[in-house]
Amino acid sequence: MPAPATLAAYTALRQGHGAVANVALDRALHADPDYTMAQLLRAAISSGLPPALLHARLTQAPMTRLLTGTDDSHPRHRHSSHE
């Protein structure tokens, strides 16, 4: 339940519905208080981060880095053809 509620919160925030976003985050964090994405989104809202800036930061990050915590552009993360 926390993932769909967090996605709903992000969508509401992007559409300018901060109150709806907060209700959705309440539900996400009630379902799982340790759900990191909900915690991060709550922190962004609480700090007053503009939704457009949050969206820009999320969409500028390379997907590989978001999914794995690594940056494939760095030579030590590239796979060698000799392996």
N, C-alpha and C positions, 0 to 999 in steps of 0.2 A: 504493500500500500504506500510506502513512503516515496517510491520513484514516481508513480503517476501523480501523486499530490504535489511533488516538487516540480514536475513538468508543468502542471496546471498553474502553480505559483509563478513560474518563470514566464509562461504565456500571458498570464494576467498582468504581470508587471510590465512586459513589453507593450501591452495594449493600454497602459496607463491606469490600471485598476489595482493600485497599491493595497487597498483594503482587502480585496479578494485574494491577492497574493499572500497577504499575511494570514488569512484564514486557512488557505491551502497549506501554508508552511506549518501552521499550528497542527493541522491534521497529520502532516508528514512526520513531524517531530513527536507527536503523541504516539504514532505507530512505531517509530524507532528513533529515540532521542539521540542515537549515535550516528544517524544517517548523515554522512559528511556533506553531500551536496546541499541538503536542506540547511545544514548549519552554515555553510558558506553563503548561500543565498540570503539567509536571515541576517548574517553579518553585513553583507553588502547593502541590504535595505536599511538596516539600523545605522550604518555609517553615512547614509545619505548619498551613496553612489548612484549617479543618474543611470536609469535603465539603458540608455543609448551607449554609455561608456561600458557598462557591464556586457552588453551584447557585443560591442566591438572587441573587447578583450577575449571573450569566449570564441569568437569566430576568427580571430587572428592567430590563435595558438595552433600550431601544427597538430593534426589529429593524432599522429603517432605519439607525440609527447603527452597529449591528454590521456590517451589510453594506456600507455606503458610507463609514463614517467621518465622517458628518455628522449633524447633529441638525436634523430638519425643523421642530422647534418654534421654532427661531430665525428671525426675520424674514428675514435675508439668505439663507436657504436655501429660502424659499418661492418658488414660481413665480408670477409676476404674470399676471393675465389679459390684460395689455397687451403681453405679449411675443409 
